[in-house]
Amino acid sequence: MKYELVLQWPMSSIKDYDNLIGIEEAIIEGIRGIRKVDGHDAGSSEMNIFIFTDHPKLAFERVEQIPYITTIMSHMKATYHHIGKDEFTVLYPAGLKSVYGDGFRRASVRRT
């Protein structure tokens, strides 16, 4: 797969980490057989879920349709990058100009 889709939420407690596991399970079930959920990480007041895909926009559209995700979208950020490259494209929220410093760059560079 050519791209890594990164979904990110704020994290402030261990309860948030427990919620991350539930979010990841909902995504795995919601995109079963279409994309590969690569896992998650948490730290620095943020938590991330990583999805490998050849079609990041389509993968994100599928994630957006998962009922549980629709209830937590207001806190979510989503971006993707070509594996092996550091340039990220923002998918959500609309109008977010830069993700550098928002955790996407650090998390994804660490994961690839």
Jmol script that loads the backbone (N, CA, C; Angstrom):
load data "model"
ATOM      1  N   MET A   1       0.835  -1.165   0.000  1.00  0.00           N
ATOM      2  CA  MET A   1       0.000   0.000   0.000  1.00  0.00           C
ATOM      3  C   MET A   1       0.888   1.239   0.000  1.00  0.00           C
ATOM      4  N   LYS A   2       0.443   2.261  -0.705  1.00  0.00           N
ATOM      5  CA  LYS A   2       1.294   3.416  -0.961  1.00  0.00           C
ATOM      6  C   LYS A   2       1.168   4.552   0.052  1.00  0.00           C
ATOM      7  N   TYR A   3       0.070   4.605   0.785  1.00  0.00           N
ATOM      8  CA  TYR A   3      -0.175   5.737   1.675  1.00  0.00           C
ATOM      9  C   TYR A   3      -0.456   5.293   3.101  1.00  0.00           C
ATOM     10  N   GLU A   4      -0.205   6.225   4.019  1.00  0.00           N
ATOM     11  CA  GLU A   4      -0.590   6.030   5.399  1.00  0.00           C
ATOM     12  C   GLU A   4      -1.570   7.147   5.757  1.00  0.00           C
ATOM     13  N   LEU A   5      -2.770   6.760   6.138  1.00  0.00           N
ATOM     14  CA  LEU A   5      -3.789   7.672   6.627  1.00  0.00           C
ATOM     15  C   LEU A   5      -3.642   7.729   8.142  1.00  0.00           C
ATOM     16  N   VAL A   6      -3.577   8.936   8.700  1.00  0.00           N
ATOM     17  CA  VAL A   6      -3.402   9.114  10.137  1.00  0.00           C
ATOM     18  C   VAL A   6      -4.613   9.848  10.687  1.00  0.00           C
ATOM     19  N   LEU A   7      -5.272   9.234  11.659  1.00  0.00           N
ATOM     20  CA  LEU A   7      -6.402   9.843  12.350  1.00  0.00           C
ATOM     21  C   LEU A   7      -5.932  10.211  13.745  1.00  0.00           C
ATOM     22  N   GLN A   8      -6.260  11.409  14.191  1.00  0.00           N
ATOM     23  CA  GLN A   8      -5.735  11.878  15.474  1.00  0.00           C
ATOM     24  C   GLN A   8      -6.828  12.531  16.311  1.00  0.00           C
ATOM     25  N   TRP A   9      -6.765  12.258  17.620  1.00  0.00           N
ATOM     26  CA  TRP A   9      -7.652  12.865  18.613  1.00  0.00           C
ATOM     27  C   TRP A   9      -6.817  13.351  19.784  1.00  0.00           C
ATOM     28  N   PRO A  10      -7.336  14.346  20.523  1.00  0.00           N
ATOM     29  CA  PRO A  10      -6.635  14.765  21.739  1.00  0.00           C
ATOM     30  C   PRO A  10      -6.723  13.690  22.816  1.00  0.00           C
ATOM     31  N   MET A  11      -5.752  13.661  23.698  1.00  0.00           N
ATOM     32  CA  MET A  11      -5.734  12.694  24.796  1.00  0.00           C
ATOM     33  C   MET A  11      -5.288  13.390  26.066  1.00  0.00           C
ATOM     34  N   SER A  12      -6.034  13.173  27.146  1.00  0.00           N
ATOM     35  CA  SER A  12      -5.649  13.806  28.397  1.00  0.00           C
ATOM     36  C   SER A  12      -5.663  12.850  29.586  1.00  0.00           C
ATOM     37  N   SER A  13      -6.110  11.604  29.368  1.00  0.00           N
ATOM     38  CA  SER A  13      -6.178  10.667  30.496  1.00  0.00           C
ATOM     39  C   SER A  13      -6.132   9.226  29.989  1.00  0.00           C
ATOM     40  N   ILE A  14      -5.998   8.304  30.906  1.00  0.00           N
ATOM     41  CA  ILE A  14      -6.006   6.879  30.560  1.00  0.00           C
ATOM     42  C   ILE A  14      -7.363   6.471  29.998  1.00  0.00           C
ATOM     43  N   LYS A  15      -8.422   7.159  30.409  1.00  0.00           N
ATOM     44  CA  LYS A  15      -9.750   6.878  29.853  1.00  0.00           C
ATOM     45  C   LYS A  15      -9.763   7.153  28.351  1.00  0.00           C
ATOM     46  N   ASP A  16      -9.077   8.219  27.936  1.00  0.00           N
ATOM     47  CA  ASP A  16      -8.976   8.516  26.507  1.00  0.00           C
ATOM     48  C   ASP A  16      -8.275   7.373  25.778  1.00  0.00           C
ATOM     49  N   TYR A  17      -7.239   6.801  26.398  1.00  0.00           N
ATOM     50  CA  TYR A  17      -6.543   5.673  25.775  1.00  0.00           C
ATOM     51  C   TYR A  17      -7.488   4.484  25.643  1.00  0.00           C
ATOM     52  N   ASP A  18      -8.277   4.221  26.667  1.00  0.00           N
ATOM     53  CA  ASP A  18      -9.272   3.140  26.588  1.00  0.00           C
ATOM     54  C   ASP A  18     -10.243   3.402  25.448  1.00  0.00           C
ATOM     55  N   ASN A  19     -10.639   4.665  25.272  1.00  0.00           N
ATOM     56  CA  ASN A  19     -11.524   5.015  24.159  1.00  0.00           C
ATOM     57  C   ASN A  19     -10.841   4.784  22.819  1.00  0.00           C
ATOM     58  N   LEU A  20      -9.530   5.017  22.762  1.00  0.00           N
ATOM     59  CA  LEU A  20      -8.784   4.788  21.528  1.00  0.00           C
ATOM     60  C   LEU A  20      -8.915   3.349  21.068  1.00  0.00           C
ATOM     61  N   ILE A  21      -8.861   2.425  21.990  1.00  0.00           N
ATOM     62  CA  ILE A  21      -9.002   1.006  21.641  1.00  0.00           C
ATOM     63  C   ILE A  21     -10.375   0.759  21.025  1.00  0.00           C
ATOM     64  N   GLY A  22     -11.413   1.357  21.603  1.00  0.00           N
ATOM     65  CA  GLY A  22     -12.759   1.221  21.049  1.00  0.00           C
ATOM     66  C   GLY A  22     -12.882   1.844  19.667  1.00  0.00           C
ATOM     67  N   ILE A  23     -12.247   2.999  19.484  1.00  0.00           N
ATOM     68  CA  ILE A  23     -12.249   3.661  18.174  1.00  0.00           C
ATOM     69  C   ILE A  23     -11.571   2.766  17.140  1.00  0.00           C
ATOM     70  N   GLU A  24     -10.413   2.232  17.512  1.00  0.00           N
ATOM     71  CA  GLU A  24      -9.672   1.372  16.591  1.00  0.00           C
ATOM     72  C   GLU A  24     -10.491   0.139  16.210  1.00  0.00           C
ATOM     73  N   GLU A  25     -11.142  -0.480  17.176  1.00  0.00           N
ATOM     74  CA  GLU A  25     -11.976  -1.653  16.891  1.00  0.00           C
ATOM     75  C   GLU A  25     -13.126  -1.303  15.956  1.00  0.00           C
ATOM     76  N   ALA A  26     -13.749  -0.137  16.162  1.00  0.00           N
ATOM     77  CA  ALA A  26     -14.838   0.289  15.280  1.00  0.00           C
ATOM     78  C   ALA A  26     -14.330   0.504  13.852  1.00  0.00           C
ATOM     79  N   ILE A  27     -13.141   1.080  13.725  1.00  0.00           N
ATOM     80  CA  ILE A  27     -12.575   1.306  12.395  1.00  0.00           C
ATOM     81  C   ILE A  27     -12.217  -0.013  11.729  1.00  0.00           C
ATOM     82  N   ILE A  28     -11.594  -0.914  12.471  1.00  0.00           N
ATOM     83  CA  ILE A  28     -11.246  -2.230  11.907  1.00  0.00           C
ATOM     84  C   ILE A  28     -12.500  -2.910  11.370  1.00  0.00           C
ATOM     85  N   GLU A  29     -13.566  -2.892  12.155  1.00  0.00           N
ATOM     86  CA  GLU A  29     -14.821  -3.516  11.724  1.00  0.00           C
ATOM     87  C   GLU A  29     -15.427  -2.770  10.538  1.00  0.00           C
ATOM     88  N   GLY A  30     -15.359  -1.446  10.567  1.00  0.00           N
ATOM     89  CA  GLY A  30     -15.989  -0.637   9.525  1.00  0.00           C
ATOM     90  C   GLY A  30     -15.308  -0.686   8.178  1.00  0.00           C
ATOM     91  N   ILE A  31     -14.017  -0.979   8.140  1.00  0.00           N
ATOM     92  CA  ILE A  31     -13.300  -1.023   6.854  1.00  0.00           C
ATOM     93  C   ILE A  31     -12.734  -2.406   6.566  1.00  0.00           C
ATOM     94  N   ARG A  32     -13.231  -3.403   7.256  1.00  0.00           N
ATOM     95  CA  ARG A  32     -12.742  -4.779   7.119  1.00  0.00           C
ATOM     96  C   ARG A  32     -12.586  -5.178   5.649  1.00  0.00           C
ATOM     97  N   GLY A  33     -11.416  -5.692   5.323  1.00  0.00           N
ATOM     98  CA  GLY A  33     -11.161  -6.209   3.986  1.00  0.00           C
ATOM     99  C   GLY A  33     -10.855  -5.162   2.939  1.00  0.00           C
ATOM    100  N   ILE A  34     -10.944  -3.906   3.275  1.00  0.00           N
ATOM    101  CA  ILE A  34     -10.735  -2.853   2.285  1.00  0.00           C
ATOM    102  C   ILE A  34      -9.393  -2.166   2.477  1.00  0.00           C
ATOM    103  N   ARG A  35      -9.067  -1.863   3.722  1.00  0.00           N
ATOM    104  CA  ARG A  35      -7.812  -1.212   4.068  1.00  0.00           C
ATOM    105  C   ARG A  35      -7.213  -1.921   5.261  1.00  0.00           C
ATOM    106  N   LYS A  36      -5.945  -1.654   5.537  1.00  0.00           N
ATOM    107  CA  LYS A  36      -5.277  -2.301   6.666  1.00  0.00           C
ATOM    108  C   LYS A  36      -5.048  -1.295   7.786  1.00  0.00           C
ATOM    109  N   VAL A  37      -5.681  -1.548   8.930  1.00  0.00           N
ATOM    110  CA  VAL A  37      -5.411  -0.733  10.111  1.00  0.00           C
ATOM    111  C   VAL A  37      -4.101  -1.240  10.692  1.00  0.00           C
ATOM    112  N   ASP A  38      -3.115  -0.341  10.769  1.00  0.00           N
ATOM    113  CA  ASP A  38      -1.772  -0.728  11.187  1.00  0.00           C
ATOM    114  C   ASP A  38      -1.562  -0.615  12.689  1.00  0.00           C
ATOM    115  N   GLY A  39      -2.481   0.004  13.394  1.00  0.00           N
ATOM    116  CA  GLY A  39      -2.335   0.111  14.829  1.00  0.00           C
ATOM    117  C   GLY A  39      -2.530   1.528  15.308  1.00  0.00           C
ATOM    118  N   HIS A  40      -2.039   1.771  16.523  1.00  0.00           N
ATOM    119  CA  HIS A  40      -2.246   3.069  17.149  1.00  0.00           C
ATOM    120  C   HIS A  40      -1.038   3.422  18.014  1.00  0.00           C
ATOM    121  N   ASP A  41      -0.975   4.677  18.397  1.00  0.00           N
ATOM    122  CA  ASP A  41      -0.029   5.098  19.420  1.00  0.00           C
ATOM    123  C   ASP A  41      -0.644   6.275  20.169  1.00  0.00           C
ATOM    124  N   ALA A  42      -0.080   6.558  21.319  1.00  0.00           N
ATOM    125  CA  ALA A  42      -0.585   7.651  22.152  1.00  0.00           C
ATOM    126  C   ALA A  42       0.578   8.288  22.895  1.00  0.00           C
ATOM    127  N   GLY A  43       0.457   9.568  23.112  1.00  0.00           N
ATOM    128  CA  GLY A  43       1.471  10.310  23.847  1.00  0.00           C
ATOM    129  C   GLY A  43       1.423  11.772  23.496  1.00  0.00           C
ATOM    130  N   SER A  44       2.092  12.590  24.281  1.00  0.00           N
ATOM    131  CA  SER A  44       2.158  14.038  24.029  1.00  0.00           C
ATOM    132  C   SER A  44       0.772  14.645  23.832  1.00  0.00           C
ATOM    133  N   SER A  45      -0.184  14.205  24.625  1.00  0.00           N
ATOM    134  CA  SER A  45      -1.560  14.709  24.614  1.00  0.00           C
ATOM    135  C   SER A  45      -2.310  14.456  23.309  1.00  0.00           C
ATOM    136  N   GLU A  46      -1.898  13.420  22.589  1.00  0.00           N
ATOM    137  CA  GLU A  46      -2.593  13.046  21.360  1.00  0.00           C
ATOM    138  C   GLU A  46      -2.583  11.534  21.198  1.00  0.00           C
ATOM    139  N   MET A  47      -3.539  11.033  20.443  1.00  0.00           N
ATOM    140  CA  MET A  47      -3.581   9.609  20.118  1.00  0.00           C
ATOM    141  C   MET A  47      -3.886   9.470  18.635  1.00  0.00           C
ATOM    142  N   ASN A  48      -3.269   8.477  18.021  1.00  0.00           N
ATOM    143  CA  ASN A  48      -3.332   8.305  16.572  1.00  0.00           C
ATOM    144  C   ASN A  48      -3.705   6.880  16.206  1.00  0.00           C
ATOM    145  N   ILE A  49      -4.414   6.749  15.090  1.00  0.00           N
ATOM    146  CA  ILE A  49      -4.658   5.457  14.462  1.00  0.00           C
ATOM    147  C   ILE A  49      -4.097   5.549  13.056  1.00  0.00           C
ATOM    148  N   PHE A  50      -3.390   4.494  12.635  1.00  0.00           N
ATOM    149  CA  PHE A  50      -2.715   4.462  11.343  1.00  0.00           C
ATOM    150  C   PHE A  50      -3.385   3.443  10.432  1.00  0.00           C
ATOM    151  N   ILE A  51      -3.638   3.852   9.188  1.00  0.00           N
ATOM    152  CA  ILE A  51      -4.285   2.971   8.208  1.00  0.00           C
ATOM    153  C   ILE A  51      -3.452   2.995   6.936  1.00  0.00           C
ATOM    154  N   PHE A  52      -3.030   1.828   6.463  1.00  0.00           N
ATOM    155  CA  PHE A  52      -2.347   1.728   5.181  1.00  0.00           C
ATOM    156  C   PHE A  52      -3.392   1.560   4.090  1.00  0.00           C
ATOM    157  N   THR A  53      -3.221   2.283   2.985  1.00  0.00           N
ATOM    158  CA  THR A  53      -4.193   2.244   1.899  1.00  0.00           C
ATOM    159  C   THR A  53      -3.560   2.739   0.606  1.00  0.00           C
ATOM    160  N   ASP A  54      -4.117   2.322  -0.503  1.00  0.00           N
ATOM    161  CA  ASP A  54      -3.727   2.878  -1.796  1.00  0.00           C
ATOM    162  C   ASP A  54      -4.584   4.081  -2.160  1.00  0.00           C
ATOM    163  N   HIS A  55      -5.692   4.271  -1.431  1.00  0.00           N
ATOM    164  CA  HIS A  55      -6.655   5.335  -1.734  1.00  0.00           C
ATOM    165  C   HIS A  55      -7.068   6.045  -0.444  1.00  0.00           C
ATOM    166  N   PRO A  56      -6.236   6.965   0.056  1.00  0.00           N
ATOM    167  CA  PRO A  56      -6.501   7.577   1.360  1.00  0.00           C
ATOM    168  C   PRO A  56      -7.808   8.360   1.439  1.00  0.00           C
ATOM    169  N   LYS A  57      -8.189   9.052   0.380  1.00  0.00           N
ATOM    170  CA  LYS A  57      -9.443   9.812   0.426  1.00  0.00           C
ATOM    171  C   LYS A  57     -10.637   8.875   0.527  1.00  0.00           C
ATOM    172  N   LEU A  58     -10.626   7.804  -0.235  1.00  0.00           N
ATOM    173  CA  LEU A  58     -11.712   6.829  -0.161  1.00  0.00           C
ATOM    174  C   LEU A  58     -11.739   6.127   1.199  1.00  0.00           C
ATOM    175  N   ALA A  59     -10.568   5.825   1.726  1.00  0.00           N
ATOM    176  CA  ALA A  59     -10.495   5.193   3.047  1.00  0.00           C
ATOM    177  C   ALA A  59     -11.090   6.126   4.100  1.00  0.00           C
ATOM    178  N   PHE A  60     -10.754   7.417   4.020  1.00  0.00           N
ATOM    179  CA  PHE A  60     -11.292   8.364   4.988  1.00  0.00           C
ATOM    180  C   PHE A  60     -12.808   8.493   4.840  1.00  0.00           C
ATOM    181  N   GLU A  61     -13.302   8.518   3.618  1.00  0.00           N
ATOM    182  CA  GLU A  61     -14.757   8.571   3.406  1.00  0.00           C
ATOM    183  C   GLU A  61     -15.436   7.372   4.059  1.00  0.00           C
ATOM    184  N   ARG A  62     -14.812   6.223   3.962  1.00  0.00           N
ATOM    185  CA  ARG A  62     -15.371   5.018   4.598  1.00  0.00           C
ATOM    186  C   ARG A  62     -15.347   5.145   6.122  1.00  0.00           C
ATOM    187  N   VAL A  63     -14.249   5.670   6.667  1.00  0.00           N
ATOM    188  CA  VAL A  63     -14.144   5.873   8.116  1.00  0.00           C
ATOM    189  C   VAL A  63     -15.219   6.851   8.586  1.00  0.00           C
ATOM    190  N   GLU A  64     -15.435   7.928   7.830  1.00  0.00           N
ATOM    191  CA  GLU A  64     -16.438   8.932   8.201  1.00  0.00           C
ATOM    192  C   GLU A  64     -17.845   8.350   8.328  1.00  0.00           C
ATOM    193  N   GLN A  65     -18.115   7.266   7.651  1.00  0.00           N
ATOM    194  CA  GLN A  65     -19.448   6.659   7.648  1.00  0.00           C
ATOM    195  C   GLN A  65     -19.673   5.710   8.822  1.00  0.00           C
ATOM    196  N   ILE A  66     -18.644   5.409   9.582  1.00  0.00           N
ATOM    197  CA  ILE A  66     -18.784   4.514  10.728  1.00  0.00           C
ATOM    198  C   ILE A  66     -19.561   5.253  11.812  1.00  0.00           C
ATOM    199  N   PRO A  67     -20.683   4.701  12.271  1.00  0.00           N
ATOM    200  CA  PRO A  67     -21.534   5.427  13.228  1.00  0.00           C
ATOM    201  C   PRO A  67     -20.787   5.959  14.452  1.00  0.00           C
ATOM    202  N   TYR A  68     -19.937   5.181  15.066  1.00  0.00           N
ATOM    203  CA  TYR A  68     -19.217   5.647  16.250  1.00  0.00           C
ATOM    204  C   TYR A  68     -18.326   6.845  15.923  1.00  0.00           C
ATOM    205  N   ILE A  69     -17.705   6.835  14.771  1.00  0.00           N
ATOM    206  CA  ILE A  69     -16.803   7.917  14.369  1.00  0.00           C
ATOM    207  C   ILE A  69     -17.576   9.223  14.190  1.00  0.00           C
ATOM    208  N   THR A  70     -18.790   9.155  13.675  1.00  0.00           N
ATOM    209  CA  THR A  70     -19.560  10.381  13.470  1.00  0.00           C
ATOM    210  C   THR A  70     -19.801  11.127  14.780  1.00  0.00           C
ATOM    211  N   THR A  71     -19.782  10.421  15.899  1.00  0.00           N
ATOM    212  CA  THR A  71     -20.016  11.066  17.197  1.00  0.00           C
ATOM    213  C   THR A  71     -18.771  11.744  17.757  1.00  0.00           C
ATOM    214  N   ILE A  72     -17.591  11.464  17.186  1.00  0.00           N
ATOM    215  CA  ILE A  72     -16.343  12.036  17.706  1.00  0.00           C
ATOM    216  C   ILE A  72     -15.562  12.816  16.644  1.00  0.00           C
ATOM    217  N   MET A  73     -16.202  13.086  15.519  1.00  0.00           N
ATOM    218  CA  MET A  73     -15.531  13.794  14.421  1.00  0.00           C
ATOM    219  C   MET A  73     -15.112  15.210  14.811  1.00  0.00           C
ATOM    220  N   SER A  74     -15.850  15.864  15.681  1.00  0.00           N
ATOM    221  CA  SER A  74     -15.547  17.258  15.994  1.00  0.00           C
ATOM    222  C   SER A  74     -14.181  17.419  16.668  1.00  0.00           C
ATOM    223  N   HIS A  75     -13.657  16.335  17.207  1.00  0.00           N
ATOM    224  CA  HIS A  75     -12.347  16.386  17.875  1.00  0.00           C
ATOM    225  C   HIS A  75     -11.232  15.764  17.033  1.00  0.00           C
ATOM    226  N   MET A  76     -11.573  15.266  15.866  1.00  0.00           N
ATOM    227  CA  MET A  76     -10.631  14.501  15.053  1.00  0.00           C
ATOM    228  C   MET A  76      -9.898  15.380  14.043  1.00  0.00           C
ATOM    229  N   LYS A  77      -8.661  14.985  13.748  1.00  0.00           N
ATOM    230  CA  LYS A  77      -7.892  15.521  12.626  1.00  0.00           C
ATOM    231  C   LYS A  77      -7.489  14.322  11.781  1.00  0.00           C
ATOM    232  N   ALA A  78      -7.432  14.517  10.472  1.00  0.00           N
ATOM    233  CA  ALA A  78      -7.040  13.428   9.584  1.00  0.00           C
ATOM    234  C   ALA A  78      -6.117  13.959   8.504  1.00  0.00           C
ATOM    235  N   THR A  79      -5.086  13.200   8.222  1.00  0.00           N
ATOM    236  CA  THR A  79      -4.125  13.560   7.191  1.00  0.00           C
ATOM    237  C   THR A  79      -3.563  12.272   6.587  1.00  0.00           C
ATOM    238  N   TYR A  80      -2.899  12.402   5.465  1.00  0.00           N
ATOM    239  CA  TYR A  80      -2.222  11.237   4.886  1.00  0.00           C
ATOM    240  C   TYR A  80      -0.926  11.686   4.237  1.00  0.00           C
ATOM    241  N   HIS A  81      -0.065  10.694   4.024  1.00  0.00           N
ATOM    242  CA  HIS A  81       1.185  10.954   3.318  1.00  0.00           C
ATOM    243  C   HIS A  81       1.575   9.704   2.552  1.00  0.00           C
ATOM    244  N   HIS A  82       2.343   9.932   1.504  1.00  0.00           N
ATOM    245  CA  HIS A  82       2.920   8.832   0.741  1.00  0.00           C
ATOM    246  C   HIS A  82       3.977   8.196   1.630  1.00  0.00           C
ATOM    247  N   ILE A  83       3.947   6.890   1.776  1.00  0.00           N
ATOM    248  CA  ILE A  83       4.913   6.207   2.631  1.00  0.00           C
ATOM    249  C   ILE A  83       6.330   6.503   2.115  1.00  0.00           C
ATOM    250  N   GLY A  84       7.178   6.921   3.022  1.00  0.00           N
ATOM    251  CA  GLY A  84       8.545   7.273   2.677  1.00  0.00           C
ATOM    252  C   GLY A  84       8.742   8.763   2.440  1.00  0.00           C
ATOM    253  N   LYS A  85       7.660   9.525   2.460  1.00  0.00           N
ATOM    254  CA  LYS A  85       7.751  10.973   2.278  1.00  0.00           C
ATOM    255  C   LYS A  85       7.199  11.669   3.515  1.00  0.00           C
ATOM    256  N   ASP A  86       7.648  12.895   3.741  1.00  0.00           N
ATOM    257  CA  ASP A  86       7.243  13.649   4.931  1.00  0.00           C
ATOM    258  C   ASP A  86       6.171  14.701   4.662  1.00  0.00           C
ATOM    259  N   GLU A  87       5.732  14.864   3.435  1.00  0.00           N
ATOM    260  CA  GLU A  87       4.730  15.876   3.119  1.00  0.00           C
ATOM    261  C   GLU A  87       3.329  15.299   3.338  1.00  0.00           C
ATOM    262  N   PHE A  88       2.537  16.007   4.177  1.00  0.00           N
ATOM    263  CA  PHE A  88       1.214  15.536   4.543  1.00  0.00           C
ATOM    264  C   PHE A  88       0.130  16.361   3.876  1.00  0.00           C
ATOM    265  N   THR A  89      -0.973  15.707   3.560  1.00  0.00           N
ATOM    266  CA  THR A  89      -2.149  16.359   3.011  1.00  0.00           C
ATOM    267  C   THR A  89      -3.264  16.260   4.040  1.00  0.00           C
ATOM    268  N   VAL A  90      -3.859  17.388   4.379  1.00  0.00           N
ATOM    269  CA  VAL A  90      -4.937  17.426   5.360  1.00  0.00           C
ATOM    270  C   VAL A  90      -6.251  17.026   4.701  1.00  0.00           C
ATOM    271  N   LEU A  91      -6.962  16.111   5.347  1.00  0.00           N
ATOM    272  CA  LEU A  91      -8.301  15.734   4.904  1.00  0.00           C
ATOM    273  C   LEU A  91      -9.391  16.346   5.780  1.00  0.00           C
ATOM    274  N   TYR A  92      -9.105  16.474   7.070  1.00  0.00           N
ATOM    275  CA  TYR A  92     -10.121  16.939   8.010  1.00  0.00           C
ATOM    276  C   TYR A  92      -9.439  17.513   9.241  1.00  0.00           C
ATOM    277  N   PRO A  93      -9.894  18.617   9.760  1.00  0.00           N
ATOM    278  CA  PRO A  93     -11.063  19.398   9.356  1.00  0.00           C
ATOM    279  C   PRO A  93     -10.732  20.322   8.191  1.00  0.00           C
ATOM    280  N   ALA A  94     -11.754  20.700   7.476  1.00  0.00           N
ATOM    281  CA  ALA A  94     -11.583  21.631   6.367  1.00  0.00           C
ATOM    282  C   ALA A  94     -10.993  22.924   6.915  1.00  0.00           C
ATOM    283  N   GLY A  95     -10.046  23.479   6.199  1.00  0.00           N
ATOM    284  CA  GLY A  95      -9.455  24.744   6.602  1.00  0.00           C
ATOM    285  C   GLY A  95      -8.201  24.619   7.440  1.00  0.00           C
ATOM    286  N   LEU A  96      -7.882  23.416   7.914  1.00  0.00           N
ATOM    287  CA  LEU A  96      -6.644  23.235   8.659  1.00  0.00           C
ATOM    288  C   LEU A  96      -5.492  23.406   7.672  1.00  0.00           C
ATOM    289  N   LYS A  97      -4.657  24.396   7.904  1.00  0.00           N
ATOM    290  CA  LYS A  97      -3.626  24.761   6.932  1.00  0.00           C
ATOM    291  C   LYS A  97      -2.347  23.967   7.078  1.00  0.00           C
ATOM    292  N   SER A  98      -1.969  23.654   8.295  1.00  0.00           N
ATOM    293  CA  SER A  98      -0.700  22.981   8.508  1.00  0.00           C
ATOM    294  C   SER A  98      -0.844  21.960   9.609  1.00  0.00           C
ATOM    295  N   VAL A  99      -0.273  20.805   9.402  1.00  0.00           N
ATOM    296  CA  VAL A  99      -0.286  19.801  10.456  1.00  0.00           C
ATOM    297  C   VAL A  99       1.072  19.666  11.118  1.00  0.00           C
ATOM    298  N   TYR A 100       2.063  20.416  10.648  1.00  0.00           N
ATOM    299  CA  TYR A 100       3.365  20.332  11.285  1.00  0.00           C
ATOM    300  C   TYR A 100       3.239  20.840  12.720  1.00  0.00           C
ATOM    301  N   GLY A 101       3.669  20.039  13.653  1.00  0.00           N
ATOM    302  CA  GLY A 101       3.556  20.406  15.048  1.00  0.00           C
ATOM    303  C   GLY A 101       2.280  19.898  15.690  1.00  0.00           C
ATOM    304  N   ASP A 102       1.357  19.366  14.921  1.00  0.00           N
ATOM    305  CA  ASP A 102       0.123  18.819  15.460  1.00  0.00           C
ATOM    306  C   ASP A 102       0.249  17.329  15.755  1.00  0.00           C
ATOM    307  N   GLY A 103       1.434  16.783  15.595  1.00  0.00           N
ATOM    308  CA  GLY A 103       1.642  15.387  15.929  1.00  0.00           C
ATOM    309  C   GLY A 103       1.677  14.463  14.737  1.00  0.00           C
ATOM    310  N   PHE A 104       1.063  14.848  13.629  1.00  0.00           N
ATOM    311  CA  PHE A 104       1.037  13.963  12.476  1.00  0.00           C
ATOM    312  C   PHE A 104       2.439  13.655  11.987  1.00  0.00           C
ATOM    313  N   ARG A 105       3.228  14.676  11.837  1.00  0.00           N
ATOM    314  CA  ARG A 105       4.576  14.496  11.303  1.00  0.00           C
ATOM    315  C   ARG A 105       5.404  13.595  12.212  1.00  0.00           C
ATOM    316  N   ARG A 106       5.415  13.881  13.499  1.00  0.00           N
ATOM    317  CA  ARG A 106       6.197  13.066  14.413  1.00  0.00           C
ATOM    318  C   ARG A 106       5.709  11.623  14.436  1.00  0.00           C
ATOM    319  N   ALA A 107       4.407  11.432  14.543  1.00  0.00           N
ATOM    320  CA  ALA A 107       3.857  10.088  14.654  1.00  0.00           C
ATOM    321  C   ALA A 107       4.134   9.279  13.406  1.00  0.00           C
ATOM    322  N   SER A 108       3.895   9.873  12.251  1.00  0.00           N
ATOM    323  CA  SER A 108       4.060   9.125  11.015  1.00  0.00           C
ATOM    324  C   SER A 108       5.518   8.863  10.686  1.00  0.00           C
ATOM    325  N   VAL A 109       6.376   9.825  10.949  1.00  0.00           N
ATOM    326  CA  VAL A 109       7.801   9.587  10.705  1.00  0.00           C
ATOM    327  C   VAL A 109       8.288   8.456  11.605  1.00  0.00           C
ATOM    328  N   ARG A 110       7.805   8.429  12.816  1.00  0.00           N
ATOM    329  CA  ARG A 110       8.204   7.384  13.748  1.00  0.00           C
ATOM    330  C   ARG A 110       7.700   6.022  13.298  1.00  0.00           C
ATOM    331  N   ARG A 111       6.551   5.964  12.633  1.00  0.00           N
ATOM    332  CA  ARG A 111       5.931   4.695  12.267  1.00  0.00           C
ATOM    333  C   ARG A 111       6.480   4.106  10.987  1.00  0.00           C
ATOM    334  N   THR A 112       7.015   4.902  10.060  1.00  0.00           N
ATOM    335  CA  THR A 112       7.436   4.366   8.776  1.00  0.00           C
ATOM    336  C   THR A 112       8.852   3.876   8.815  1.00  0.00           C
TER     337      THR A 112
END
end "model"
wireframe off; spacefill off
backbone 0.3
color backbone group
